[in-house]
């Protein structure tokens, strides 16, 4: 490897590794809530937390849509040495995200039971779901602003700070969960309240950076620019859909399980969905770590470095996909045991079996997420949106309609793998089509 490639690879790792760790920590929030609720309340309450998860994911996905679009524009501006425009785009983005979060809070609190039922709450879980979602809704602004800062601090050149601040928030969540659920016995409400406070702490930590002299991105006066806002949304839509896909998958799978399997399978999927979230977050972390660099070199029209970064992303994705798959395949029983008592023998054994089947999808999904993120970084947003919609909704929905009818209820657990394979085929076609178009343009 040449010195230039070594330098680029080190730069890639300096962004990708902290970004991936930050995503792992984000994934731990709901997992920690689930573990404490399962032990401190009941397995039914665990199902309620899982049913509520798509709401958390929705908050993050909307924030991510704006943050990634903003980060892409900011990174391109940095590549072109236009810092004043970068600051205007950044300031407008944070204000829009905050105002949108306030609207979401009011809308959810006024329609709390409808939201809970839409998420899939059953008579047994409705009260728990309303407690969890209602509490999280109060902290919507903290969730959305903190995630925006997490993405934008990388574009500002401080990816390690993102990991540090998010980790401090996770530790806060862990301590408060133990205190509120196990000591004060505040149940599901206590778990949600702990998560909300931890997000508030993270926002305050990020502000210590963005209000300091070392920050390149600074709040500044600006005139509202609808064209820039639309460009932000357009560029960030695919990343938002990718983030939302975890919630959509949970939503569709919960409804499929209720339709084709017994209610106990919801508890099994609660465990599986936590692992799936970690895998998706890992791949999203690699893609988000790669994104500012690709956008920067795209701004400089350096296609060779952009594609080299994608190759690094693919290599890192392959290593972690195989590692996580091996951990799940060999350690499914201990993982399931963290959430489900071994005394529930039938449920425990069934959950381990379902976990093994579902984990095959972990080997494939990373390539789809990375290609979607890469297309966003080089402003091929339609290709990116197509991949995100494919894996997050279209192909999964089609798989759920077909596989359970062919394979019976157990076909539900194969739907994610089928969806990812179909999406990867489409992504490869989009890549080849785009490459041919670029080559023709160069010849012309």
MOPEFEN-V674057 format. One record per backbone hydrogen bond with DSSP energy under -0.5 kcal/mol. NH is the residue of the N-H (numbers start at 1). CO is the residue of the C=O. If there is no record, write none. Layout:
nh->NH co->CO
nh->NH co->CO
This chain:
nh->6 co->2
nh->7 co->3
nh->8 co->4
nh->9 co->5
nh->10 co->6
nh->11 co->7
nh->12 co->8
nh->13 co->9
nh->14 co->10
nh->15 co->11
nh->15 co->12
nh->16 co->12
nh->17 co->13
nh->19 co->15
nh->20 co->16
nh->21 co->17
nh->22 co->18
nh->23 co->19
nh->24 co->20
nh->25 co->21
nh->26 co->22
nh->27 co->23
nh->28 co->24
nh->29 co->25
nh->29 co->26
nh->30 co->26
nh->31 co->27
nh->32 co->28
nh->33 co->29
nh->34 co->30
nh->35 co->31
nh->36 co->32
nh->37 co->33
nh->38 co->34
nh->39 co->35
nh->40 co->36
nh->41 co->37
nh->42 co->37
nh->46 co->42
nh->47 co->43
nh->48 co->44
nh->49 co->45
nh->50 co->46
nh->51 co->47
nh->52 co->48
nh->53 co->49
nh->53 co->50
nh->55 co->52
nh->56 co->52
nh->57 co->53
nh->58 co->54
nh->59 co->55
nh->60 co->56
nh->61 co->57
nh->62 co->58
nh->63 co->59
nh->64 co->60
nh->65 co->61
nh->66 co->62
nh->67 co->63
nh->68 co->64
nh->69 co->65
nh->70 co->66
nh->71 co->67
nh->72 co->68
nh->73 co->69
nh->74 co->70
nh->75 co->71
nh->76 co->72
nh->77 co->73
nh->78 co->74
nh->79 co->75
nh->80 co->76
nh->81 co->78
nh->82 co->77
nh->83 co->81
nh->86 co->82
nh->87 co->83
nh->88 co->84
nh->89 co->85
nh->90 co->86
nh->91 co->87
nh->92 co->88
nh->93 co->89
nh->94 co->90
nh->95 co->91
nh->96 co->92
nh->97 co->93
nh->98 co->94
nh->99 co->95
nh->100 co->96
nh->101 co->97
nh->102 co->98
nh->103 co->99
nh->104 co->100
nh->105 co->101
nh->106 co->102
nh->107 co->103
nh->108 co->104
nh->109 co->105
nh->110 co->106
nh->111 co->107
nh->111 co->108
nh->112 co->109
nh->115 co->111
nh->116 co->112
nh->117 co->113
nh->118 co->114
nh->119 co->115
nh->120 co->116
nh->120 co->117
nh->121 co->116
nh->125 co->122
nh->126 co->122
nh->129 co->125
nh->130 co->126
nh->131 co->127
nh->132 co->128
nh->133 co->129
nh->134 co->130
nh->135 co->131
nh->136 co->132
nh->137 co->133
nh->138 co->134
nh->139 co->135
nh->139 co->136
nh->140 co->137
nh->142 co->139
nh->143 co->139
nh->144 co->140
nh->145 co->141
nh->146 co->142
nh->147 co->143
nh->148 co->144
nh->149 co->145
nh->150 co->146
nh->151 co->147
nh->152 co->148
nh->153 co->149
nh->154 co->151
nh->155 co->151
nh->156 co->152
nh->157 co->154
nh->158 co->153
nh->162 co->158
nh->163 co->159
nh->164 co->160
nh->165 co->161
nh->166 co->162
nh->167 co->163
nh->168 co->164
nh->169 co->165
nh->170 co->166
nh->171 co->167
nh->172 co->168
nh->173 co->169
nh->174 co->170
nh->175 co->171
nh->176 co->172
nh->177 co->173
nh->178 co->174
nh->179 co->175
nh->180 co->176
nh->181 co->177
nh->182 co->177
nh->182 co->178
nh->183 co->178
nh->183 co->179
nh->184 co->179
nh->186 co->180
nh->189 co->186
nh->190 co->186
nh->191 co->187
nh->192 co->188
nh->193 co->189
nh->194 co->190
nh->195 co->191
nh->196 co->192
nh->197 co->193
nh->198 co->194
nh->199 co->195
nh->200 co->196
nh->201 co->197
nh->202 co->198
nh->203 co->199
nh->204 co->200
nh->205 co->201
nh->206 co->202
nh->207 co->203
nh->208 co->204
nh->209 co->205
nh->209 co->206
nh->210 co->206
nh->211 co->207
nh->212 co->209
nh->215 co->212
nh->218 co->216
nh->226 co->224
nh->229 co->225
nh->230 co->226
nh->231 co->227
nh->232 co->228
nh->233 co->229
nh->234 co->230
nh->235 co->231
nh->236 co->232
nh->237 co->233
nh->240 co->236
nh->241 co->237
nh->242 co->238
nh->243 co->239
nh->244 co->240
nh->245 co->241
nh->246 co->242
nh->246 co->243
nh->247 co->243
nh->248 co->244
nh->249 co->245
nh->250 co->246
nh->251 co->247
nh->252 co->248
nh->253 co->249
nh->254 co->250
nh->255 co->251
nh->256 co->252
nh->257 co->253
nh->258 co->254
nh->259 co->255
nh->260 co->256
nh->261 co->257
nh->265 co->262
nh->266 co->263
nh->267 co->263
nh->267 co->264
nh->268 co->264
nh->269 co->265
nh->270 co->266
nh->271 co->267
nh->272 co->268
nh->273 co->269
nh->274 co->270
nh->275 co->271
nh->276 co->272
nh->277 co->273
nh->278 co->274
nh->279 co->275
nh->280 co->276
nh->281 co->277
nh->282 co->278
nh->283 co->279
nh->284 co->280
nh->285 co->281
nh->286 co->282
nh->287 co->283
nh->288 co->284
nh->289 co->285
nh->290 co->286
nh->291 co->287
nh->292 co->288
nh->293 co->289
nh->294 co->290
nh->295 co->291
nh->296 co->292
nh->297 co->293
nh->298 co->294
nh->299 co->295
nh->300 co->296
nh->301 co->298
nh->302 co->297
nh->303 co->301
nh->306 co->302
nh->307 co->303
nh->308 co->304
nh->309 co->305
nh->310 co->306
nh->311 co->307
nh->312 co->308
nh->313 co->309
nh->314 co->310
nh->315 co->311
nh->316 co->312
nh->317 co->313
nh->318 co->314
nh->319 co->315
nh->320 co->316
nh->321 co->317
nh->322 co->318
nh->323 co->319
nh->324 co->320
nh->325 co->321
nh->326 co->322
nh->327 co->323
nh->328 co->324
nh->329 co->325
nh->330 co->326
nh->331 co->327
nh->332 co->328
nh->335 co->331
nh->336 co->332
nh->337 co->333
nh->338 co->334
nh->338 co->335
nh->339 co->336
nh->340 co->336
nh->344 co->341
nh->345 co->343
nh->348 co->344
nh->349 co->345
nh->350 co->346
nh->351 co->347
nh->352 co->348
nh->353 co->349
nh->354 co->350
nh->355 co->351
nh->356 co->352
nh->357 co->353
nh->358 co->354
nh->359 co->355
nh->360 co->357
nh->361 co->358
nh->362 co->359
nh->363 co->360
nh->364 co->361
nh->365 co->361
nh->367 co->364
nh->368 co->364
nh->369 co->365
nh->370 co->366
nh->371 co->367
nh->372 co->368
nh->373 co->369
nh->374 co->370
nh->375 co->371
nh->376 co->372
nh->377 co->373
nh->378 co->374
nh->379 co->376
nh->380 co->375
nh->381 co->379
nh->384 co->380
nh->385 co->381
nh->386 co->382
nh->387 co->383
nh->388 co->384
nh->389 co->385
nh->390 co->386
nh->391 co->387
nh->392 co->388
nh->393 co->389
nh->394 co->389
nh->395 co->390
nh->396 co->390
nh->397 co->393
nh->398 co->394
nh->399 co->395
nh->400 co->396
nh->401 co->397
nh->402 co->398
nh->403 co->399
nh->405 co->402
nh->406 co->402
nh->407 co->403
nh->408 co->404
nh->411 co->408
nh->412 co->409
nh->413 co->410
nh->414 co->411
nh->415 co->411
nh->415 co->412
nh->418 co->414
nh->419 co->415
nh->420 co->416
nh->421 co->417
nh->422 co->418
nh->423 co->419
nh->424 co->420
nh->425 co->421
nh->426 co->422
nh->427 co->423
nh->428 co->424
nh->429 co->425
nh->430 co->426
nh->431 co->427
nh->432 co->428
nh->433 co->429
nh->434 co->430
nh->435 co->431
nh->436 co->432
nh->437 co->433
nh->438 co->434
nh->439 co->435
nh->440 co->436
nh->441 co->437
nh->442 co->438
nh->443 co->439
nh->444 co->440
